[in-house]
């Protein structure tokens, strides 16, 4: 496992190099880079070895994710999406679906996952996408917004309501299937190269084998399962953002002089550097704990995933602003690592549960575990 992690970090470093700023400005990742990483199993590294994956623990995959996030949050976003789909297939797919789909996801095929809708983000009851049985297959109708990675995907995992009841289903939808209409999100604020798109599904017909486990799962279970992976992944990605900001700020403070004095000699600057270090350590420890709970299959995993994502995103957003302040005009250039971090980190406070939603979930946990009397 240690070798897989070291090799993965090295390959990501090699493929990204100093190109992330250019990718951010252009709003596009090289597809060949994504397929190379996918073929090496690095886009969903927790997939077990007997399904073609690397079998990394959540903790090891977290460090891999943080490394990618320190270099390019758009790449990390695609990793998160691929990992969510792989984990959902592992949990809800039948034996054949697990064997075939996981082999594709660790063999170079790319994917994305559709949750949110124009009128349904955190409000699951408002979801209108429907997956209905029709003859020997299924038909899907609906619309999904801000589906990360769609630009590069071979297929997307669409979560919707199952039939006419209250159940749910997750369906594998090829992007070139008749009735699939994709509209790229123009000029997104953050993770600009992550391939965000809106998807409209008009009477899309699929074979029965494309609905995981035959459908009919509780909607809240499907969402919670998928989002738990996503929240842990985003938390670790924010650790990467914090490390990038800390590194850029430290180097700038040592190299930049104000008159005859290096910025690093100013107490205010040193205070900012200390705050950046504290933020990175706080986020790291929250993510390490969430990954330990994942690897132990602990019952409070869902809550700890929310906590890790919430803490890490907040720390990353605040610290990226500090880094921009420290670097001044140098860090304000389009594509610069801290300029990217400033935009990317803010987006992390919105996706997979906004700050406000995370606080409500954590408050519910407090109330449910507090004894009265």
MILO-841813 format. One record per residue (C-alpha): residue number from 1; residue in one letter; chain; x, y, z. Coordinates in nm, 2 decimals, always signed. Example, Ala and Ser with C-alpha at 12.3 -4.5 7.8 and 13.67 -1.06 7.14 Angstrom:
% residues 2
k->1	r->a	c->A	east->+1.23	north->-0.45	up->+0.78
k->2	r->s	c->A	east->+1.37	north->-0.11	up->+0.71
END
This chain:
% residues 373
k->1	r->x	c->A	east->+0.00	north->+0.00	up->+0.00
k->2	r->x	c->A	east->+0.29	north->+0.24	up->+0.08
k->3	r->x	c->A	east->+0.44	north->+0.17	up->-0.26
k->4	r->x	c->A	east->+0.11	north->+0.24	up->-0.43
k->5	r->x	c->A	east->+0.08	north->+0.57	up->-0.25
k->6	r->x	c->A	east->+0.44	north->+0.68	up->-0.32
k->7	r->x	c->A	east->+0.41	north->+0.57	up->-0.69
k->8	r->x	c->A	east->+0.08	north->+0.75	up->-0.72
k->9	r->x	c->A	east->+0.21	north->+1.07	up->-0.58
k->10	r->x	c->A	east->+0.51	north->+1.06	up->-0.81
k->11	r->x	c->A	east->+0.30	north->+1.00	up->-1.12
k->12	r->x	c->A	east->+0.06	north->+1.28	up->-1.03
k->13	r->x	c->A	east->+0.35	north->+1.52	up->-0.98
k->14	r->x	c->A	east->+0.50	north->+1.42	up->-1.31
k->15	r->x	c->A	east->+0.18	north->+1.46	up->-1.51
k->16	r->x	c->A	east->+0.07	north->+1.79	up->-1.35
k->17	r->x	c->A	east->+0.41	north->+1.95	up->-1.31
k->18	r->x	c->A	east->+0.37	north->+2.33	up->-1.34
k->19	r->x	c->A	east->+0.08	north->+2.30	up->-1.58
k->20	r->x	c->A	east->-0.21	north->+2.35	up->-1.34
k->21	r->x	c->A	east->-0.22	north->+2.73	up->-1.38
k->22	r->x	c->A	east->-0.24	north->+2.70	up->-1.76
k->23	r->x	c->A	east->-0.52	north->+2.44	up->-1.73
k->24	r->x	c->A	east->-0.71	north->+2.67	up->-1.49
k->25	r->x	c->A	east->-0.69	north->+2.96	up->-1.73
k->26	r->x	c->A	east->-0.78	north->+2.74	up->-2.03
k->27	r->x	c->A	east->-1.06	north->+2.58	up->-1.83
k->28	r->x	c->A	east->-0.96	north->+2.23	up->-1.95
k->29	r->x	c->A	east->-0.77	north->+1.93	up->-1.83
k->30	r->x	c->A	east->-0.58	north->+1.70	up->-2.08
k->31	r->x	c->A	east->-0.80	north->+1.40	up->-2.13
k->32	r->x	c->A	east->-0.50	north->+1.18	up->-2.18
k->33	r->x	c->A	east->-0.37	north->+1.28	up->-1.84
k->34	r->x	c->A	east->-0.70	north->+1.17	up->-1.68
k->35	r->x	c->A	east->-0.71	north->+0.84	up->-1.87
k->36	r->x	c->A	east->-0.35	north->+0.76	up->-1.77
k->37	r->x	c->A	east->-0.43	north->+0.82	up->-1.40
k->38	r->x	c->A	east->-0.76	north->+0.62	up->-1.44
k->39	r->x	c->A	east->-0.58	north->+0.33	up->-1.60
k->40	r->x	c->A	east->-0.34	north->+0.33	up->-1.31
k->41	r->x	c->A	east->-0.63	north->+0.31	up->-1.07
k->42	r->x	c->A	east->-0.54	north->+0.65	up->-0.92
k->43	r->x	c->A	east->-0.88	north->+0.82	up->-0.98
k->44	r->x	c->A	east->-1.06	north->+0.58	up->-0.74
k->45	r->x	c->A	east->-0.77	north->+0.42	up->-0.55
k->46	r->x	c->A	east->-0.99	north->+0.26	up->-0.27
k->47	r->x	c->A	east->-1.13	north->+0.01	up->-0.52
k->48	r->x	c->A	east->-1.02	north->-0.33	up->-0.39
k->49	r->x	c->A	east->-0.74	north->-0.52	up->-0.57
k->50	r->x	c->A	east->-0.97	north->-0.80	up->-0.66
k->51	r->x	c->A	east->-1.17	north->-0.56	up->-0.87
k->52	r->x	c->A	east->-0.87	north->-0.41	up->-1.04
k->53	r->x	c->A	east->-0.80	north->-0.13	up->-0.80
k->54	r->x	c->A	east->-0.52	north->-0.04	up->-0.57
k->55	r->x	c->A	east->-0.70	north->-0.12	up->-0.25
k->56	r->x	c->A	east->-0.58	north->+0.19	up->-0.06
k->57	r->x	c->A	east->-0.73	north->+0.26	up->+0.28
k->58	r->x	c->A	east->-0.92	north->+0.58	up->+0.32
k->59	r->x	c->A	east->-0.62	north->+0.73	up->+0.51
k->60	r->x	c->A	east->-0.38	north->+0.65	up->+0.23
k->61	r->x	c->A	east->-0.62	north->+0.76	up->-0.04
k->62	r->x	c->A	east->-0.67	north->+1.08	up->+0.16
k->63	r->x	c->A	east->-0.30	north->+1.16	up->+0.14
k->64	r->x	c->A	east->-0.31	north->+1.09	up->-0.24
k->65	r->x	c->A	east->-0.61	north->+1.32	up->-0.27
k->66	r->x	c->A	east->-0.44	north->+1.59	up->-0.07
k->67	r->x	c->A	east->-0.13	north->+1.57	up->-0.29
k->68	r->x	c->A	east->-0.35	north->+1.61	up->-0.60
k->69	r->x	c->A	east->-0.53	north->+1.89	up->-0.44
k->70	r->x	c->A	east->-0.21	north->+2.07	up->-0.36
k->71	r->x	c->A	east->-0.12	north->+2.07	up->-0.73
k->72	r->x	c->A	east->-0.46	north->+2.11	up->-0.90
k->73	r->x	c->A	east->-0.80	north->+2.12	up->-0.75
k->74	r->x	c->A	east->-0.97	north->+2.06	up->-1.08
k->75	r->x	c->A	east->-0.79	north->+1.73	up->-1.11
k->76	r->x	c->A	east->-0.88	north->+1.65	up->-0.75
k->77	r->x	c->A	east->-1.24	north->+1.72	up->-0.83
k->78	r->x	c->A	east->-1.24	north->+1.46	up->-1.11
k->79	r->x	c->A	east->-1.08	north->+1.22	up->-0.86
k->80	r->x	c->A	east->-1.36	north->+1.28	up->-0.61
k->81	r->x	c->A	east->-1.63	north->+1.22	up->-0.87
k->82	r->x	c->A	east->-1.47	north->+0.90	up->-1.00
k->83	r->x	c->A	east->-1.43	north->+0.78	up->-0.64
k->84	r->x	c->A	east->-1.80	north->+0.86	up->-0.55
k->85	r->x	c->A	east->-1.91	north->+0.65	up->-0.85
k->86	r->x	c->A	east->-1.68	north->+0.36	up->-0.77
k->87	r->x	c->A	east->-1.79	north->+0.36	up->-0.41
k->88	r->x	c->A	east->-2.16	north->+0.37	up->-0.51
k->89	r->x	c->A	east->-2.11	north->+0.08	up->-0.74
k->90	r->x	c->A	east->-1.93	north->-0.12	up->-0.47
k->91	r->x	c->A	east->-2.22	north->-0.05	up->-0.23
k->92	r->x	c->A	east->-2.52	north->-0.09	up->-0.45
k->93	r->x	c->A	east->-2.42	north->-0.28	up->-0.76
k->94	r->x	c->A	east->-2.48	north->-0.66	up->-0.80
k->95	r->x	c->A	east->-2.19	north->-0.89	up->-0.85
k->96	r->x	c->A	east->-2.18	north->-0.85	up->-1.23
k->97	r->x	c->A	east->-2.21	north->-0.47	up->-1.21
k->98	r->x	c->A	east->-1.93	north->-0.46	up->-0.96
k->99	r->x	c->A	east->-1.70	north->-0.68	up->-1.17
k->100	r->x	c->A	east->-1.76	north->-0.49	up->-1.50
k->101	r->x	c->A	east->-1.80	north->-0.13	up->-1.39
k->102	r->x	c->A	east->-1.51	north->-0.13	up->-1.14
k->103	r->x	c->A	east->-1.28	north->-0.28	up->-1.40
k->104	r->x	c->A	east->-1.38	north->+0.01	up->-1.63
k->105	r->x	c->A	east->-1.33	north->+0.27	up->-1.36
k->106	r->x	c->A	east->-0.98	north->+0.14	up->-1.29
k->107	r->x	c->A	east->-0.90	north->+0.08	up->-1.65
k->108	r->x	c->A	east->-0.91	north->+0.43	up->-1.81
k->109	r->x	c->A	east->-1.29	north->+0.50	up->-1.84
k->110	r->x	c->A	east->-1.40	north->+0.83	up->-1.69
k->111	r->x	c->A	east->-1.72	north->+0.91	up->-1.51
k->112	r->x	c->A	east->-1.92	north->+1.18	up->-1.33
k->113	r->x	c->A	east->-2.21	north->+1.17	up->-1.08
k->114	r->x	c->A	east->-2.53	north->+1.38	up->-1.10
k->115	r->x	c->A	east->-2.70	north->+1.48	up->-0.77
k->116	r->x	c->A	east->-2.83	north->+1.84	up->-0.78
k->117	r->x	c->A	east->-3.12	north->+1.97	up->-0.99
k->118	r->x	c->A	east->-3.25	north->+2.31	up->-1.08
k->119	r->x	c->A	east->-3.50	north->+2.30	up->-0.79
k->120	r->x	c->A	east->-3.34	north->+2.04	up->-0.57
k->121	r->x	c->A	east->-3.01	north->+2.07	up->-0.40
k->122	r->x	c->A	east->-3.01	north->+1.98	up->-0.03
k->123	r->x	c->A	east->-3.39	north->+1.93	up->-0.04
k->124	r->x	c->A	east->-3.42	north->+1.56	up->-0.15
k->125	r->x	c->A	east->-3.79	north->+1.58	up->-0.15
k->126	r->x	c->A	east->-3.78	north->+1.82	up->-0.44
k->127	r->x	c->A	east->-3.60	north->+1.59	up->-0.67
k->128	r->x	c->A	east->-3.79	north->+1.53	up->-0.99
k->129	r->x	c->A	east->-3.56	north->+1.30	up->-1.20
k->130	r->x	c->A	east->-3.74	north->+0.97	up->-1.25
k->131	r->x	c->A	east->-3.60	north->+0.63	up->-1.34
k->132	r->x	c->A	east->-3.89	north->+0.41	up->-1.45
k->133	r->x	c->A	east->-3.91	north->+0.05	up->-1.56
k->134	r->x	c->A	east->-4.01	north->+0.01	up->-1.92
k->135	r->x	c->A	east->-4.04	north->-0.33	up->-2.08
k->136	r->x	c->A	east->-3.71	north->-0.51	up->-2.02
k->137	r->x	c->A	east->-3.52	north->-0.18	up->-1.94
k->138	r->x	c->A	east->-3.56	north->+0.16	up->-1.79
k->139	r->x	c->A	east->-3.64	north->+0.52	up->-1.91
k->140	r->x	c->A	east->-3.49	north->+0.82	up->-1.74
k->141	r->x	c->A	east->-3.63	north->+1.18	up->-1.75
k->142	r->x	c->A	east->-3.49	north->+1.48	up->-1.56
k->143	r->x	c->A	east->-3.22	north->+1.74	up->-1.53
k->144	r->x	c->A	east->-2.90	north->+1.76	up->-1.33
k->145	r->x	c->A	east->-2.69	north->+2.07	up->-1.26
k->146	r->x	c->A	east->-2.32	north->+2.13	up->-1.21
k->147	r->x	c->A	east->-2.21	north->+1.77	up->-1.27
k->148	r->x	c->A	east->-1.83	north->+1.77	up->-1.22
k->149	r->x	c->A	east->-1.63	north->+1.59	up->-1.48
k->150	r->x	c->A	east->-1.90	north->+1.55	up->-1.74
k->151	r->x	c->A	east->-1.68	north->+1.71	up->-2.01
k->152	r->x	c->A	east->-1.44	north->+1.42	up->-1.99
k->153	r->x	c->A	east->-1.68	north->+1.14	up->-1.89
k->154	r->x	c->A	east->-1.77	north->+0.82	up->-2.09
k->155	r->x	c->A	east->-2.07	north->+0.77	up->-1.87
k->156	r->x	c->A	east->-2.24	north->+0.95	up->-1.57
k->157	r->x	c->A	east->-2.41	north->+0.80	up->-1.26
k->158	r->x	c->A	east->-2.75	north->+0.96	up->-1.23
k->159	r->x	c->A	east->-2.94	north->+0.94	up->-0.90
k->160	r->x	c->A	east->-3.31	north->+0.99	up->-0.92
k->161	r->x	c->A	east->-3.65	north->+0.87	up->-0.79
k->162	r->x	c->A	east->-3.74	north->+0.51	up->-0.87
k->163	r->x	c->A	east->-4.07	north->+0.45	up->-1.05
k->164	r->x	c->A	east->-4.37	north->+0.64	up->-0.90
k->165	r->x	c->A	east->-4.29	north->+0.58	up->-0.54
k->166	r->x	c->A	east->-4.06	north->+0.72	up->-0.28
k->167	r->x	c->A	east->-3.76	north->+0.49	up->-0.35
k->168	r->x	c->A	east->-3.45	north->+0.58	up->-0.55
k->169	r->x	c->A	east->-3.21	north->+0.44	up->-0.80
k->170	r->x	c->A	east->-2.87	north->+0.50	up->-0.94
k->171	r->x	c->A	east->-2.83	north->+0.45	up->-1.32
k->172	r->x	c->A	east->-2.53	north->+0.44	up->-1.54
k->173	r->x	c->A	east->-2.60	north->+0.67	up->-1.84
k->174	r->x	c->A	east->-2.35	north->+0.68	up->-2.14
k->175	r->x	c->A	east->-2.30	north->+1.04	up->-2.24
k->176	r->x	c->A	east->-2.37	north->+0.96	up->-2.60
k->177	r->x	c->A	east->-2.70	north->+0.78	up->-2.54
k->178	r->x	c->A	east->-3.00	north->+0.93	up->-2.73
k->179	r->x	c->A	east->-3.18	north->+1.18	up->-2.53
k->180	r->x	c->A	east->-2.87	north->+1.30	up->-2.32
k->181	r->x	c->A	east->-2.81	north->+1.67	up->-2.37
k->182	r->x	c->A	east->-2.50	north->+1.82	up->-2.21
k->183	r->x	c->A	east->-2.44	north->+2.19	up->-2.16
k->184	r->x	c->A	east->-2.10	north->+2.30	up->-2.02
k->185	r->x	c->A	east->-2.11	north->+2.54	up->-1.73
k->186	r->x	c->A	east->-1.95	north->+2.86	up->-1.87
k->187	r->x	c->A	east->-1.67	north->+3.02	up->-1.68
k->188	r->x	c->A	east->-1.72	north->+2.86	up->-1.33
k->189	r->x	c->A	east->-1.57	north->+3.05	up->-1.04
k->190	r->x	c->A	east->-1.37	north->+2.76	up->-0.90
k->191	r->x	c->A	east->-1.22	north->+2.44	up->-1.02
k->192	r->x	c->A	east->-1.25	north->+2.59	up->-1.37
k->193	r->x	c->A	east->-1.09	north->+2.29	up->-1.55
k->194	r->x	c->A	east->-1.30	north->+2.02	up->-1.38
k->195	r->x	c->A	east->-1.54	north->+1.99	up->-1.67
k->196	r->x	c->A	east->-1.87	north->+2.10	up->-1.49
k->197	r->x	c->A	east->-2.18	north->+2.07	up->-1.70
k->198	r->x	c->A	east->-2.56	north->+2.06	up->-1.68
k->199	r->x	c->A	east->-2.73	north->+1.75	up->-1.81
k->200	r->x	c->A	east->-3.09	north->+1.71	up->-1.94
k->201	r->x	c->A	east->-3.23	north->+1.36	up->-1.98
k->202	r->x	c->A	east->-3.52	north->+1.32	up->-2.23
k->203	r->x	c->A	east->-3.67	north->+0.97	up->-2.24
k->204	r->x	c->A	east->-3.32	north->+0.81	up->-2.21
k->205	r->x	c->A	east->-3.36	north->+0.44	up->-2.25
k->206	r->x	c->A	east->-3.12	north->+0.20	up->-2.07
k->207	r->x	c->A	east->-3.09	north->-0.17	up->-2.04
k->208	r->x	c->A	east->-3.18	north->-0.32	up->-1.70
k->209	r->x	c->A	east->-2.81	north->-0.39	up->-1.63
k->210	r->x	c->A	east->-2.75	north->-0.01	up->-1.61
k->211	r->x	c->A	east->-2.95	north->+0.04	up->-1.29
k->212	r->x	c->A	east->-2.74	north->-0.05	up->-0.98
k->213	r->x	c->A	east->-2.89	north->-0.34	up->-0.78
k->214	r->x	c->A	east->-3.22	north->-0.31	up->-0.97
k->215	r->x	c->A	east->-3.31	north->+0.01	up->-0.80
k->216	r->x	c->A	east->-3.56	north->+0.07	up->-0.52
k->217	r->x	c->A	east->-3.31	north->+0.19	up->-0.25
k->218	r->x	c->A	east->-3.41	north->+0.46	up->+0.00
k->219	r->x	c->A	east->-3.32	north->+0.80	up->-0.15
k->220	r->x	c->A	east->-3.16	north->+0.92	up->+0.17
k->221	r->x	c->A	east->-2.94	north->+0.61	up->+0.18
k->222	r->x	c->A	east->-2.82	north->+0.65	up->-0.17
k->223	r->x	c->A	east->-2.73	north->+1.02	up->-0.11
k->224	r->x	c->A	east->-2.57	north->+0.96	up->+0.22
k->225	r->x	c->A	east->-2.35	north->+0.68	up->+0.10
k->226	r->x	c->A	east->-2.23	north->+0.87	up->-0.20
k->227	r->x	c->A	east->-2.19	north->+1.20	up->-0.02
k->228	r->x	c->A	east->-1.99	north->+1.05	up->+0.26
k->229	r->x	c->A	east->-1.72	north->+0.95	up->+0.02
k->230	r->x	c->A	east->-1.74	north->+1.29	up->-0.15
k->231	r->x	c->A	east->-1.71	north->+1.48	up->+0.18
k->232	r->x	c->A	east->-1.41	north->+1.29	up->+0.30
k->233	r->x	c->A	east->-1.24	north->+1.34	up->-0.04
k->234	r->x	c->A	east->-1.32	north->+1.71	up->-0.05
k->235	r->x	c->A	east->-1.19	north->+1.75	up->+0.31
k->236	r->x	c->A	east->-0.86	north->+1.59	up->+0.20
k->237	r->x	c->A	east->-0.85	north->+1.81	up->-0.11
k->238	r->x	c->A	east->-0.88	north->+2.11	up->+0.11
k->239	r->x	c->A	east->-0.58	north->+1.99	up->+0.31
k->240	r->x	c->A	east->-0.40	north->+2.00	up->-0.02
k->241	r->x	c->A	east->-0.52	north->+2.36	up->-0.09
k->242	r->x	c->A	east->-0.39	north->+2.46	up->+0.25
k->243	r->x	c->A	east->-0.05	north->+2.30	up->+0.19
k->244	r->x	c->A	east->-0.02	north->+2.48	up->-0.14
k->245	r->x	c->A	east->-0.11	north->+2.82	up->+0.03
k->246	r->x	c->A	east->+0.13	north->+2.75	up->+0.31
k->247	r->x	c->A	east->+0.42	north->+2.66	up->+0.08
k->248	r->x	c->A	east->+0.36	north->+2.96	up->-0.15
k->249	r->x	c->A	east->+0.33	north->+3.21	up->+0.14
k->250	r->x	c->A	east->+0.64	north->+3.07	up->+0.31
k->251	r->x	c->A	east->+0.85	north->+3.10	up->-0.01
k->252	r->x	c->A	east->+0.72	north->+3.45	up->-0.08
k->253	r->x	c->A	east->+0.79	north->+3.57	up->+0.27
k->254	r->x	c->A	east->+1.15	north->+3.44	up->+0.26
k->255	r->x	c->A	east->+1.22	north->+3.58	up->-0.09
k->256	r->x	c->A	east->+1.04	north->+3.91	up->-0.10
k->257	r->x	c->A	east->+1.20	north->+4.21	up->+0.06
k->258	r->x	c->A	east->+1.05	north->+4.54	up->+0.17
k->259	r->x	c->A	east->+1.34	north->+4.77	up->+0.16
k->260	r->x	c->A	east->+1.63	north->+4.58	up->+0.31
k->261	r->x	c->A	east->+1.41	north->+4.35	up->+0.52
k->262	r->x	c->A	east->+1.26	north->+4.02	up->+0.42
k->263	r->x	c->A	east->+0.89	north->+4.00	up->+0.47
k->264	r->x	c->A	east->+0.95	north->+3.70	up->+0.69
k->265	r->x	c->A	east->+1.11	north->+3.93	up->+0.95
k->266	r->x	c->A	east->+0.78	north->+4.13	up->+1.00
k->267	r->x	c->A	east->+0.58	north->+4.01	up->+1.29
k->268	r->x	c->A	east->+0.24	north->+4.05	up->+1.11
k->269	r->x	c->A	east->+0.37	north->+3.83	up->+0.83
k->270	r->x	c->A	east->+0.50	north->+3.57	up->+1.07
k->271	r->x	c->A	east->+0.16	north->+3.58	up->+1.24
k->272	r->x	c->A	east->-0.01	north->+3.50	up->+0.91
k->273	r->x	c->A	east->+0.23	north->+3.21	up->+0.84
k->274	r->x	c->A	east->+0.15	north->+3.07	up->+1.19
k->275	r->x	c->A	east->-0.22	north->+3.09	up->+1.12
k->276	r->x	c->A	east->-0.17	north->+2.91	up->+0.79
k->277	r->x	c->A	east->+0.01	north->+2.63	up->+0.96
k->278	r->x	c->A	east->-0.25	north->+2.60	up->+1.23
k->279	r->x	c->A	east->-0.53	north->+2.58	up->+0.96
k->280	r->x	c->A	east->-0.35	north->+2.31	up->+0.77
k->281	r->x	c->A	east->-0.30	north->+2.10	up->+1.09
k->282	r->x	c->A	east->-0.66	north->+2.15	up->+1.21
k->283	r->x	c->A	east->-0.80	north->+2.04	up->+0.87
k->284	r->x	c->A	east->-0.55	north->+1.75	up->+0.85
k->285	r->x	c->A	east->-0.64	north->+1.61	up->+1.19
k->286	r->x	c->A	east->-1.02	north->+1.63	up->+1.11
k->287	r->x	c->A	east->-0.96	north->+1.44	up->+0.79
k->288	r->x	c->A	east->-0.73	north->+1.18	up->+0.95
k->289	r->x	c->A	east->-1.00	north->+1.11	up->+1.21
k->290	r->x	c->A	east->-1.27	north->+1.08	up->+0.94
k->291	r->x	c->A	east->-1.06	north->+0.84	up->+0.75
k->292	r->x	c->A	east->-0.98	north->+0.63	up->+1.06
k->293	r->x	c->A	east->-1.36	north->+0.61	up->+1.12
k->294	r->x	c->A	east->-1.40	north->+0.50	up->+0.75
k->295	r->x	c->A	east->-1.14	north->+0.23	up->+0.78
k->296	r->x	c->A	east->-1.29	north->+0.11	up->+1.10
k->297	r->x	c->A	east->-1.64	north->+0.11	up->+0.96
k->298	r->x	c->A	east->-1.74	north->+0.32	up->+1.27
k->299	r->x	c->A	east->-2.11	north->+0.41	up->+1.32
k->300	r->x	c->A	east->-2.03	north->+0.79	up->+1.34
k->301	r->x	c->A	east->-1.85	north->+0.79	up->+1.00
k->302	r->x	c->A	east->-2.12	north->+1.00	up->+0.83
k->303	r->x	c->A	east->-2.10	north->+1.27	up->+1.09
k->304	r->x	c->A	east->-1.72	north->+1.27	up->+1.10
k->305	r->x	c->A	east->-1.72	north->+1.31	up->+0.72
k->306	r->x	c->A	east->-1.94	north->+1.61	up->+0.74
k->307	r->x	c->A	east->-1.72	north->+1.75	up->+1.02
k->308	r->x	c->A	east->-1.40	north->+1.70	up->+0.82
k->309	r->x	c->A	east->-1.55	north->+1.86	up->+0.50
k->310	r->x	c->A	east->-1.69	north->+2.15	up->+0.69
k->311	r->x	c->A	east->-1.38	north->+2.23	up->+0.90
k->312	r->x	c->A	east->-1.14	north->+2.18	up->+0.60
k->313	r->x	c->A	east->-1.34	north->+2.39	up->+0.36
k->314	r->x	c->A	east->-1.37	north->+2.67	up->+0.61
k->315	r->x	c->A	east->-1.00	north->+2.66	up->+0.69
k->316	r->x	c->A	east->-0.91	north->+2.65	up->+0.32
k->317	r->x	c->A	east->-1.13	north->+2.94	up->+0.22
k->318	r->x	c->A	east->-1.00	north->+3.17	up->+0.51
k->319	r->x	c->A	east->-0.64	north->+3.07	up->+0.45
k->320	r->x	c->A	east->-0.65	north->+3.11	up->+0.08
k->321	r->x	c->A	east->-0.77	north->+3.47	up->+0.14
k->322	r->x	c->A	east->-0.48	north->+3.52	up->+0.38
k->323	r->x	c->A	east->-0.23	north->+3.38	up->+0.13
k->324	r->x	c->A	east->-0.36	north->+3.62	up->-0.14
k->325	r->x	c->A	east->-0.32	north->+3.91	up->+0.11
k->326	r->x	c->A	east->+0.03	north->+3.81	up->+0.19
k->327	r->x	c->A	east->+0.14	north->+3.77	up->-0.18
k->328	r->x	c->A	east->-0.04	north->+4.09	up->-0.29
k->329	r->x	c->A	east->-0.03	north->+4.15	up->-0.66
k->330	r->x	c->A	east->+0.20	north->+3.85	up->-0.71
k->331	r->x	c->A	east->-0.08	north->+3.61	up->-0.59
k->332	r->x	c->A	east->-0.35	north->+3.80	up->-0.78
k->333	r->x	c->A	east->-0.24	north->+3.69	up->-1.12
k->334	r->x	c->A	east->-0.49	north->+3.46	up->-1.30
k->335	r->x	c->A	east->-0.38	north->+3.10	up->-1.27
k->336	r->x	c->A	east->-0.14	north->+3.17	up->-0.98
k->337	r->x	c->A	east->-0.15	north->+2.90	up->-0.71
k->338	r->x	c->A	east->-0.31	north->+3.12	up->-0.44
k->339	r->x	c->A	east->-0.54	north->+3.29	up->-0.68
k->340	r->x	c->A	east->-0.67	north->+2.94	up->-0.78
k->341	r->x	c->A	east->-0.68	north->+2.84	up->-0.42
k->342	r->x	c->A	east->-0.89	north->+3.15	up->-0.33
k->343	r->x	c->A	east->-1.16	north->+3.06	up->-0.59
k->344	r->x	c->A	east->-1.14	north->+2.68	up->-0.55
k->345	r->x	c->A	east->-1.16	north->+2.69	up->-0.18
k->346	r->x	c->A	east->-1.47	north->+2.91	up->-0.18
k->347	r->x	c->A	east->-1.64	north->+2.65	up->-0.40
k->348	r->x	c->A	east->-1.56	north->+2.38	up->-0.15
k->349	r->x	c->A	east->-1.77	north->+2.57	up->+0.11
k->350	r->x	c->A	east->-2.07	north->+2.52	up->-0.13
k->351	r->x	c->A	east->-2.06	north->+2.17	up->-0.27
k->352	r->x	c->A	east->-2.15	north->+1.83	up->-0.11
k->353	r->x	c->A	east->-2.33	north->+2.02	up->+0.16
k->354	r->x	c->A	east->-2.29	north->+2.40	up->+0.21
k->355	r->x	c->A	east->-2.15	north->+2.54	up->+0.53
k->356	r->x	c->A	east->-2.50	north->+2.60	up->+0.65
k->357	r->x	c->A	east->-2.62	north->+2.25	up->+0.57
k->358	r->x	c->A	east->-2.31	north->+2.10	up->+0.74
k->359	r->x	c->A	east->-2.39	north->+2.31	up->+1.06
k->360	r->x	c->A	east->-2.74	north->+2.18	up->+1.06
k->361	r->x	c->A	east->-2.63	north->+1.82	up->+1.03
k->362	r->x	c->A	east->-2.37	north->+1.86	up->+1.31
k->363	r->x	c->A	east->-2.63	north->+2.03	up->+1.53
k->364	r->x	c->A	east->-2.87	north->+1.74	up->+1.47
k->365	r->x	c->A	east->-2.59	north->+1.51	up->+1.58
k->366	r->x	c->A	east->-2.54	north->+1.71	up->+1.90
k->367	r->x	c->A	east->-2.91	north->+1.70	up->+1.98
k->368	r->x	c->A	east->-2.95	north->+1.34	up->+1.91
k->369	r->x	c->A	east->-2.66	north->+1.24	up->+2.14
k->370	r->x	c->A	east->-2.74	north->+1.48	up->+2.42
k->371	r->x	c->A	east->-2.91	north->+1.32	up->+2.72
k->372	r->x	c->A	east->-3.18	north->+1.50	up->+2.90
k->373	r->x	c->A	east->-3.30	north->+1.49	up->+3.26
END
